[in-house]
């Protein structure tokens, strides 16, 4: 059941993604879900917000939305983060299982 807790659809149409960022990875990418959080690997170090910038750019690209539609609402200085997608694309799946397949997990 914890595998499905990483995505929350909100009543205003936005979605919140519970993530675990892994900075300084060899390659950016997604996978697996651990302890109710989607693991996101990013190549940048967590210095001066560079890792957060890459995280949001990677998510925006994968989800097919603009970077401005994403914001970190919790965990700016930690690896465990909650990212809000203010206006997700209409074709973006809003269930954890469907979004995981969409991201290629």
Protein Blocks (a to p, Z undefined) as FASTA:
>chain_A
ZZmmmpccdfkopacddddddehifbgcedddeehiacdddfbdceehlmmmmmmmmmmm
mnopafklpccfehklbmbdcdddfbacfklccbfklmmmmnoZZ
